[in-house]
């Protein structure tokens, strides 16, 4: 997503996205796969950043980006100021700061964290509005950066409680820009979209986590019944971050339902 697109998204009221991001704790990790899937939904980490003060400062800047609608260029300036304040320069050798200084990594940190928070916020809002909008549409950014698998899912509509969303609710990888649009029955009919079900079309496939470890894990696989195309999320993203992070407001329910 471009800075313009992301800023537009951030102009929407992201109260739930902000609340979610602020609820995350801090976790030290060396490799991205050390904190797996659902654990990522409840803790903030940046691989190879081993100092809590740096991790906390990075989270504070991302919180500001989410709250104020900060563009990537402004985020990058803030991060460079952080690096300078921590004393890293041409002769410096602080590994943590070197690890976060790379522009590509900064872009990945910025886009992945903000997109995840925004999608978790959307999930929390949409799940509470399923009586009016019971169908969810997968929406990909259709440009040259879009992964072919994500482009193949663009426009597909499933009921909100379909098993598809347990594995493909975005983001579906680092720097994934996909989102979900909740639609009414009337909207689905007006668009002429087919309401699909992933039941009977889900399986798993073994994929490599890291060439360094050689570890293999089972990753969800959806087989499109119309094209036969087999689609999987990226390794480590085979889960629904919104479902993992969101907790219902139990005060809305009777005591018996709360226990359930």
Phi and psi in degrees as GROMACS dihedral restraints (atoms count N, CA, C in turn):
[ dihedral_restraints ]
;  ai    aj    ak    al  type     phi  dphi    fc
    3     4     5     6     1   -72.9    20    10
    4     5     6     7     1   165.8    20    10
    6     7     8     9     1   -56.3    20    10
    7     8     9    10     1   -40.6    20    10
    9    10    11    12     1   -62.6    20    10
   10    11    12    13     1   -46.2    20    10
   12    13    14    15     1   -62.4    20    10
   13    14    15    16     1   -44.2    20    10
   15    16    17    18     1   -68.7    20    10
   16    17    18    19     1   -38.1    20    10
   18    19    20    21     1   -63.8    20    10
   19    20    21    22     1   -36.8    20    10
   21    22    23    24     1   -62.4    20    10
   22    23    24    25     1   -43.8    20    10
   24    25    26    27     1   -62.6    20    10
   25    26    27    28     1   -37.7    20    10
   27    28    29    30     1   -74.2    20    10
   28    29    30    31     1   -15.2    20    10
   30    31    32    33     1   -75.6    20    10
   31    32    33    34     1   -17.5    20    10
   33    34    35    36     1   -70.1    20    10
   34    35    36    37     1   152.6    20    10
   36    37    38    39     1   -69.7    20    10
   37    38    39    40     1   100.6    20    10
   39    40    41    42     1   -95.6    20    10
   40    41    42    43     1    41.3    20    10
   42    43    44    45     1   -55.0    20    10
   43    44    45    46     1   -44.9    20    10
   45    46    47    48     1   -69.4    20    10
   46    47    48    49     1   -33.7    20    10
   48    49    50    51     1   -65.2    20    10
   49    50    51    52     1   -41.8    20    10
   51    52    53    54     1   -66.2    20    10
   52    53    54    55     1   -44.3    20    10
   54    55    56    57     1   -60.8    20    10
   55    56    57    58     1   -41.3    20    10
   57    58    59    60     1   -62.6    20    10
   58    59    60    61     1   -49.2    20    10
   60    61    62    63     1   -61.2    20    10
   61    62    63    64     1   -39.6    20    10
   63    64    65    66     1   -72.3    20    10
   64    65    66    67     1   -18.1    20    10
   66    67    68    69     1   -80.7    20    10
   67    68    69    70     1   -12.4    20    10
   69    70    71    72     1   -76.1    20    10
   70    71    72    73     1   138.0    20    10
   72    73    74    75     1   -83.4    20    10
   73    74    75    76     1  -177.1    20    10
   75    76    77    78     1  -105.5    20    10
   76    77    78    79     1   141.9    20    10
   78    79    80    81     1  -142.4    20    10
   79    80    81    82     1   131.5    20    10
   81    82    83    84     1   -88.0    20    10
   82    83    84    85     1   129.9    20    10
   84    85    86    87     1  -141.1    20    10
   85    86    87    88     1   154.7    20    10
   87    88    89    90     1   -97.0    20    10
   88    89    90    91     1   -45.5    20    10
   90    91    92    93     1  -115.4    20    10
   91    92    93    94     1   151.0    20    10
   93    94    95    96     1   -59.1    20    10
   94    95    96    97     1   -30.5    20    10
   96    97    98    99     1   -86.1    20    10
   97    98    99   100     1     2.0    20    10
   99   100   101   102     1   -72.3    20    10
  100   101   102   103     1   -25.8    20    10
  102   103   104   105     1  -115.4    20    10
  103   104   105   106     1   109.8    20    10
  105   106   107   108     1   -97.9    20    10
  106   107   108   109     1   128.6    20    10
  108   109   110   111     1    43.0    20    10
  109   110   111   112     1  -102.3    20    10
  111   112   113   114     1   -57.1    20    10
  112   113   114   115     1   -31.8    20    10
  114   115   116   117     1   -63.8    20    10
  115   116   117   118     1   -32.0    20    10
  117   118   119   120     1   -64.6    20    10
  118   119   120   121     1   -25.9    20    10
  120   121   122   123     1   -72.4    20    10
  121   122   123   124     1   -18.8    20    10
  123   124   125   126     1  -119.8    20    10
  124   125   126   127     1     1.9    20    10
  126   127   128   129     1  -142.9    20    10
  127   128   129   130     1   146.2    20    10
  129   130   131   132     1   -98.7    20    10
  130   131   132   133     1   128.4    20    10
  132   133   134   135     1  -145.9    20    10
  133   134   135   136     1   155.4    20    10
  135   136   137   138     1  -133.3    20    10
  136   137   138   139     1   119.5    20    10
  138   139   140   141     1   -55.4    20    10
  139   140   141   142     1   135.6    20    10
  141   142   143   144     1    73.9    20    10
  142   143   144   145     1     4.8    20    10
  144   145   146   147     1   -93.5    20    10
  145   146   147   148     1   106.0    20    10
  147   148   149   150     1  -105.0    20    10
  148   149   150   151     1     3.8    20    10
  150   151   152   153     1  -109.6    20    10
  151   152   153   154     1   127.6    20    10
  153   154   155   156     1   -64.8    20    10
  154   155   156   157     1   -32.3    20    10
  156   157   158   159     1   -66.7    20    10
  157   158   159   160     1   -39.1    20    10
  159   160   161   162     1   -66.9    20    10
  160   161   162   163     1   -43.1    20    10
  162   163   164   165     1   -62.4    20    10
  163   164   165   166     1   -41.9    20    10
  165   166   167   168     1   -64.7    20    10
  166   167   168   169     1   -42.2    20    10
  168   169   170   171     1   -63.2    20    10
  169   170   171   172     1   -40.3    20    10
  171   172   173   174     1   -64.4    20    10
  172   173   174   175     1   -41.8    20    10
  174   175   176   177     1   -65.1    20    10
  175   176   177   178     1   -38.4    20    10
  177   178   179   180     1   -62.1    20    10
  178   179   180   181     1   -40.3    20    10
  180   181   182   183     1   -67.9    20    10
  181   182   183   184     1   -40.7    20    10
  183   184   185   186     1   -65.4    20    10
  184   185   186   187     1   -36.9    20    10
  186   187   188   189     1   -61.0    20    10
  187   188   189   190     1   -42.5    20    10
  189   190   191   192     1   -63.8    20    10
  190   191   192   193     1   -40.1    20    10
  192   193   194   195     1   -62.7    20    10
  193   194   195   196     1   -41.6    20    10
  195   196   197   198     1   -70.3    20    10
  196   197   198   199     1   -40.2    20    10
  198   199   200   201     1   -74.9    20    10
  199   200   201   202     1   -41.4    20    10
  201   202   203   204     1   -99.5    20    10
  202   203   204   205     1    -5.2    20    10
  204   205   206   207     1    73.5    20    10
  205   206   207   208     1    43.6    20    10
  207   208   209   210     1   -74.7    20    10
  208   209   210   211     1   131.8    20    10
  210   211   212   213     1   -72.3    20    10
  211   212   213   214     1   167.0    20    10
  213   214   215   216     1   -63.4    20    10
  214   215   216   217     1   -39.9    20    10
  216   217   218   219     1   -61.8    20    10
  217   218   219   220     1   -39.0    20    10
  219   220   221   222     1   -70.0    20    10
  220   221   222   223     1   -38.1    20    10
  222   223   224   225     1   -60.8    20    10
  223   224   225   226     1   -42.9    20    10
  225   226   227   228     1   -62.4    20    10
  226   227   228   229     1   -40.4    20    10
  228   229   230   231     1   -62.6    20    10
  229   230   231   232     1   -42.1    20    10
  231   232   233   234     1   -62.6    20    10
  232   233   234   235     1   -42.2    20    10
  234   235   236   237     1   -66.6    20    10
  235   236   237   238     1   -37.7    20    10
  237   238   239   240     1   -65.9    20    10
  238   239   240   241     1   -35.8    20    10
  240   241   242   243     1   -64.5    20    10
  241   242   243   244     1   -39.7    20    10
  243   244   245   246     1   -61.1    20    10
  244   245   246   247     1   -46.4    20    10
  246   247   248   249     1   -60.3    20    10
  247   248   249   250     1   -43.2    20    10
  249   250   251   252     1   -64.3    20    10
  250   251   252   253     1   -42.5    20    10
  252   253   254   255     1   -65.2    20    10
  253   254   255   256     1   -30.1    20    10
  255   256   257   258     1   -82.2    20    10
  256   257   258   259     1    -3.9    20    10
  258   259   260   261     1    91.0    20    10
  259   260   261   262     1    22.6    20    10
  261   262   263   264     1   -95.6    20    10
  262   263   264   265     1   124.7    20    10
  264   265   266   267     1  -139.2    20    10
  265   266   267   268     1  -163.8    20    10
  267   268   269   270     1   -56.9    20    10
  268   269   270   271     1   -31.7    20    10
  270   271   272   273     1  -100.2    20    10
  271   272   273   274     1     2.0    20    10
  273   274   275   276     1   -77.7    20    10
  274   275   276   277     1   163.8    20    10
  276   277   278   279     1  -146.5    20    10
  277   278   279   280     1    36.8    20    10
  279   280   281   282     1   -81.3    20    10
  280   281   282   283     1   110.1    20    10
  282   283   284   285     1   -60.4    20    10
  283   284   285   286     1   -42.4    20    10
  285   286   287   288     1   -56.6    20    10
  286   287   288   289     1   -46.4    20    10
  288   289   290   291     1   -71.9    20    10
  289   290   291   292     1   -35.0    20    10
  291   292   293   294     1   -62.8    20    10
  292   293   294   295     1   -36.1    20    10
  294   295   296   297     1   -68.7    20    10
  295   296   297   298     1   -28.1    20    10
  297   298   299   300     1   -99.3    20    10
  298   299   300   301     1    -3.0    20    10
  300   301   302   303     1   -81.3    20    10
  301   302   303   304     1   -23.2    20    10
  303   304   305   306     1   -62.9    20    10
  304   305   306   307     1   127.9    20    10
  306   307   308   309     1   -58.0    20    10
  307   308   309   310     1   -38.7    20    10
  309   310   311   312     1   -64.7    20    10
  310   311   312   313     1   -41.7    20    10
  312   313   314   315     1   -66.1    20    10
  313   314   315   316     1   -40.5    20    10
  315   316   317   318     1   -60.9    20    10
  316   317   318   319     1   -42.5    20    10
  318   319   320   321     1   -62.6    20    10
  319   320   321   322     1   -41.0    20    10
  321   322   323   324     1   -64.2    20    10
  322   323   324   325     1   -44.1    20    10
  324   325   326   327     1   -62.0    20    10
  325   326   327   328     1   -45.9    20    10
  327   328   329   330     1   -63.0    20    10
  328   329   330   331     1   -55.2    20    10
  330   331   332   333     1   -67.8    20    10
  331   332   333   334     1   -43.7    20    10
  333   334   335   336     1   -66.2    20    10
  334   335   336   337     1   -44.3    20    10
  336   337   338   339     1   -68.8    20    10
  337   338   339   340     1   -42.9    20    10
  339   340   341   342     1   -70.2    20    10
  340   341   342   343     1   -41.3    20    10
  342   343   344   345     1   -64.0    20    10
  343   344   345   346     1   -41.3    20    10
  345   346   347   348     1   -62.7    20    10
  346   347   348   349     1   -46.0    20    10
  348   349   350   351     1   -62.0    20    10
  349   350   351   352     1   -43.7    20    10
  351   352   353   354     1   -64.1    20    10
  352   353   354   355     1   -40.7    20    10
  354   355   356   357     1   -70.9    20    10
  355   356   357   358     1   -35.0    20    10
  357   358   359   360     1   -64.7    20    10
  358   359   360   361     1   -40.5    20    10
  360   361   362   363     1   -62.2    20    10
  361   362   363   364     1   -42.4    20    10
  363   364   365   366     1   -62.9    20    10
  364   365   366   367     1   -41.6    20    10
  366   367   368   369     1   -59.6    20    10
  367   368   369   370     1   -47.2    20    10
  369   370   371   372     1   -60.5    20    10
  370   371   372   373     1   -38.9    20    10
  372   373   374   375     1   -72.3    20    10
  373   374   375   376     1   -44.1    20    10
  375   376   377   378     1   -69.8    20    10
  376   377   378   379     1   -34.5    20    10
  378   379   380   381     1   -68.9    20    10
  379   380   381   382     1   -25.3    20    10
  381   382   383   384     1   -87.2    20    10
  382   383   384   385     1    -0.8    20    10
  384   385   386   387     1  -124.0    20    10
  385   386   387   388     1    22.8    20    10
  387   388   389   390     1   -70.9    20    10
  388   389   390   391     1   -20.8    20    10
  390   391   392   393     1   -64.2    20    10
  391   392   393   394     1   -35.0    20    10
  393   394   395   396     1   -91.7    20    10
  394   395   396   397     1   -34.1    20    10
  396   397   398   399     1  -129.8    20    10
  397   398   399   400     1    81.3    20    10
  399   400   401   402     1   -84.0    20    10
  400   401   402   403     1    -3.9    20    10
  402   403   404   405     1  -117.1    20    10
  403   404   405   406     1   140.6    20    10
  405   406   407   408     1  -118.4    20    10
  406   407   408   409     1   134.5    20    10
  408   409   410   411     1  -107.1    20    10
  409   410   411   412     1   132.7    20    10
  411   412   413   414     1   -79.5    20    10
  412   413   414   415     1   126.7    20    10
  414   415   416   417     1  -123.8    20    10
  415   416   417   418     1   117.5    20    10
  417   418   419   420     1  -105.0    20    10
  418   419   420   421     1   154.1    20    10
  420   421   422   423     1   -83.1    20    10
  421   422   423   424     1   110.3    20    10
  423   424   425   426     1   -88.9    20    10
  424   425   426   427     1    84.9    20    10
  426   427   428   429     1  -141.5    20    10
  427   428   429   430     1  -170.0    20    10
  429   430   431   432     1   -68.1    20    10
  430   431   432   433     1   -18.2    20    10
  432   433   434   435     1   -87.9    20    10
  433   434   435   436     1   -10.8    20    10
  435   436   437   438     1   -72.1    20    10
  436   437   438   439     1   131.0    20    10
  438   439   440   441     1   -63.1    20    10
  439   440   441   442     1   140.1    20    10
  441   442   443   444     1   -54.9    20    10
  442   443   444   445     1   -38.4    20    10
  444   445   446   447     1   -64.3    20    10
  445   446   447   448     1   -38.8    20    10
  447   448   449   450     1   -71.7    20    10
  448   449   450   451     1   -37.9    20    10
  450   451   452   453     1   -62.5    20    10
  451   452   453   454     1   -35.2    20    10
  453   454   455   456     1   -67.9    20    10
  454   455   456   457     1   -23.6    20    10
  456   457   458   459     1   -89.6    20    10
  457   458   459   460     1   -12.6    20    10
  459   460   461   462     1   -57.1    20    10
  460   461   462   463     1   127.4    20    10
  462   463   464   465     1    87.6    20    10
  463   464   465   466     1    -5.9    20    10
  465   466   467   468     1   -74.2    20    10
  466   467   468   469     1   141.0    20    10
  468   469   470   471     1  -123.8    20    10
  469   470   471   472     1   129.5    20    10
  471   472   473   474     1  -131.3    20    10
  472   473   474   475     1   152.1    20    10
  474   475   476   477     1   -56.7    20    10
  475   476   477   478     1   151.0    20    10
  477   478   479   480     1   -58.4    20    10
  478   479   480   481     1   -28.8    20    10
  480   481   482   483     1  -100.6    20    10
  481   482   483   484     1    15.9    20    10
  483   484   485   486     1   -70.0    20    10
  484   485   486   487     1   144.8    20    10
  486   487   488   489     1   -59.6    20    10
  487   488   489   490     1   -18.7    20    10
  489   490   491   492     1   -54.1    20    10
  490   491   492   493     1   -42.9    20    10
  492   493   494   495     1   -72.7    20    10
  493   494   495   496     1   -16.2    20    10
  495   496   497   498     1   -68.3    20    10
  496   497   498   499     1   -19.0    20    10
  498   499   500   501     1  -124.2    20    10
  499   500   501   502     1   -19.3    20    10
  501   502   503   504     1  -121.3    20    10
  502   503   504   505     1    10.5    20    10
  504   505   506   507     1   -68.2    20    10
  505   506   507   508     1   124.2    20    10
  507   508   509   510     1   -69.8    20    10
  508   509   510   511     1   160.1    20    10
  510   511   512   513     1   -72.0    20    10
  511   512   513   514     1   150.4    20    10
  513   514   515   516     1  -112.5    20    10
  514   515   516   517     1    25.3    20    10
  516   517   518   519     1   165.8    20    10
  517   518   519   520     1   168.5    20    10
  519   520   521   522     1   -60.6    20    10
  520   521   522   523     1   133.8    20    10
  522   523   524   525     1    64.2    20    10
  523   524   525   526     1    17.8    20    10
  525   526   527   528     1   -66.2    20    10
  526   527   528   529     1   134.8    20    10
  528   529   530   531     1  -109.9    20    10
  529   530   531   532     1     9.7    20    10
  531   532   533   534     1   -71.6    20    10
  532   533   534   535     1   160.2    20    10
  534   535   536   537     1  -148.1    20    10
  535   536   537   538     1   179.7    20    10
  537   538   539   540     1  -121.6    20    10
  538   539   540   541     1   138.5    20    10
  540   541   542   543     1  -115.3    20    10
  541   542   543   544     1   121.8    20    10
  543   544   545   546     1   -82.8    20    10
  544   545   546   547     1   133.8    20    10
  546   547   548   549     1  -129.2    20    10
  547   548   549   550     1   153.2    20    10
  549   550   551   552     1   -82.7    20    10
  550   551   552   553     1   169.7    20    10
  552   553   554   555     1   -60.6    20    10
  553   554   555   556     1   -43.8    20    10
  555   556   557   558     1   -62.8    20    10
  556   557   558   559     1   -40.8    20    10
  558   559   560   561     1   -64.7    20    10
  559   560   561   562     1   -41.4    20    10
  561   562   563   564     1   -61.5    20    10
  562   563   564   565     1   -41.9    20    10
  564   565   566   567     1   -66.5    20    10
  565   566   567   568     1   -42.1    20    10
  567   568   569   570     1   -64.5    20    10
  568   569   570   571     1   -35.2    20    10
  570   571   572   573     1   -79.6    20    10
  571   572   573   574     1   -13.8    20    10
  573   574   575   576     1    69.8    20    10
  574   575   576   577     1    25.8    20    10
  576   577   578   579     1   -84.1    20    10
  577   578   579   580     1   151.7    20    10
  579   580   581   582     1   -91.2    20    10
  580   581   582   583     1   130.3    20    10
  582   583   584   585     1   -82.5    20    10
  583   584   585   586     1   116.6    20    10
  585   586   587   588     1  -103.4    20    10
  586   587   588   589     1   170.1    20    10
  588   589   590   591     1  -136.2    20    10
  589   590   591   592     1   135.4    20    10
  591   592   593   594     1   -85.6    20    10
  592   593   594   595     1    -5.6    20    10
  594   595   596   597     1   -57.7    20    10
  595   596   597   598     1   128.1    20    10
  597   598   599   600     1    86.2    20    10
  598   599   600   601     1    -5.6    20    10
  600   601   602   603     1  -119.0    20    10
  601   602   603   604     1     8.5    20    10
  603   604   605   606     1  -102.9    20    10
  604   605   606   607     1   141.0    20    10
  606   607   608   609     1  -150.6    20    10
  607   608   609   610     1  -167.8    20    10
  609   610   611   612     1  -131.4    20    10
  610   611   612   613     1   156.9    20    10
  612   613   614   615     1  -140.3    20    10
  613   614   615   616     1   142.7    20    10
  615   616   617   618     1   -78.5    20    10
  616   617   618   619     1   131.9    20    10
  618   619   620   621     1  -134.6    20    10
  619   620   621   622     1   151.9    20    10
  621   622   623   624     1   -76.9    20    10
  622   623   624   625     1   129.2    20    10
  624   625   626   627     1   -78.8    20    10
  625   626   627   628     1   -51.5    20    10
  627   628   629   630     1  -150.0    20    10
  628   629   630   631     1   133.1    20    10
  630   631   632   633     1   -64.3    20    10
  631   632   633   634     1   -26.7    20    10
  633   634   635   636     1   -67.3    20    10
  634   635   636   637     1   -39.4    20    10
  636   637   638   639     1   -98.5    20    10
  637   638   639   640     1   -23.4    20    10
  639   640   641   642     1    73.9    20    10
  640   641   642   643     1     8.4    20    10
  642   643   644   645     1   -71.5    20    10
  643   644   645   646     1   137.5    20    10
  645   646   647   648     1  -113.2    20    10
  646   647   648   649     1   144.0    20    10
  648   649   650   651     1  -134.7    20    10
  649   650   651   652     1   156.0    20    10
  651   652   653   654     1   -79.9    20    10
  652   653   654   655     1   129.7    20    10
  654   655   656   657     1  -121.6    20    10
  655   656   657   658     1   140.2    20    10
  657   658   659   660     1   -59.7    20    10
  658   659   660   661     1   146.9    20    10
  660   661   662   663     1  -137.3    20    10
  661   662   663   664     1   126.1    20    10
  663   664   665   666     1  -106.2    20    10
  664   665   666   667     1   127.9    20    10
  666   667   668   669     1  -102.6    20    10
  667   668   669   670     1   115.2    20    10
  669   670   671   672     1   -65.4    20    10
  670   671   672   673     1   117.9    20    10
  672   673   674   675     1   -65.9    20    10
  673   674   675   676     1   -16.8    20    10
  675   676   677   678     1   -93.3    20    10
  676   677   678   679     1   -35.2    20    10
  678   679   680   681     1  -108.8    20    10
  679   680   681   682     1   -17.9    20    10
  681   682   683   684     1    78.5    20    10
  682   683   684   685     1     0.7    20    10
  684   685   686   687     1   -67.9    20    10
  685   686   687   688     1   133.5    20    10
  687   688   689   690     1   -99.6    20    10
  688   689   690   691     1   122.9    20    10
  690   691   692   693     1  -124.6    20    10
  691   692   693   694     1   135.3    20    10
  693   694   695   696     1  -133.0    20    10
  694   695   696   697     1   150.6    20    10
  696   697   698   699     1   -68.3    20    10
  697   698   699   700     1   165.0    20    10
  699   700   701   702     1   -63.5    20    10
  700   701   702   703     1   153.5    20    10
  702   703   704   705     1   -57.9    20    10
  703   704   705   706     1   132.2    20    10
  705   706   707   708     1    93.7    20    10
  706   707   708   709     1    -6.2    20    10
  708   709   710   711     1  -120.0    20    10
  709   710   711   712     1    19.4    20    10
  711   712   713   714     1   -85.1    20    10
  712   713   714   715     1    63.3    20    10
  714   715   716   717     1  -166.3    20    10
  715   716   717   718     1   171.6    20    10
  717   718   719   720     1  -105.4    20    10
  718   719   720   721     1   104.0    20    10
  720   721   722   723     1   -62.0    20    10
  721   722   723   724     1   -33.0    20    10
  723   724   725   726     1   -65.5    20    10
  724   725   726   727     1   -44.6    20    10
  726   727   728   729     1   -67.1    20    10
  727   728   729   730     1   -35.5    20    10
  729   730   731   732     1   -70.3    20    10
  730   731   732   733     1   -32.2    20    10
  732   733   734   735     1   -96.3    20    10
  733   734   735   736     1   -31.7    20    10
  735   736   737   738     1   -81.0    20    10
  736   737   738   739     1   136.3    20    10
  738   739   740   741     1  -124.2    20    10
  739   740   741   742     1   133.3    20    10
  741   742   743   744     1   -67.9    20    10
  742   743   744   745     1   154.5    20    10
  744   745   746   747     1   -79.7    20    10
  745   746   747   748     1    98.1    20    10
  747   748   749   750     1   -67.4    20    10
  748   749   750   751     1   -16.3    20    10
  750   751   752   753     1   -65.9    20    10
  751   752   753   754     1   -17.0    20    10
  753   754   755   756     1   -77.7    20    10
  754   755   756   757     1   -14.0    20    10
  756   757   758   759     1  -112.3    20    10
  757   758   759   760     1   158.3    20    10
  759   760   761   762     1   -66.6    20    10
  760   761   762   763     1   164.1    20    10
  762   763   764   765     1   -57.4    20    10
  763   764   765   766     1   -43.5    20    10
  765   766   767   768     1   -62.7    20    10
  766   767   768   769     1   -39.6    20    10
  768   769   770   771     1   -70.2    20    10
  769   770   771   772     1   -35.5    20    10
  771   772   773   774     1   -59.6    20    10
  772   773   774   775     1   -41.1    20    10
  774   775   776   777     1   -62.4    20    10
  775   776   777   778     1   -40.1    20    10
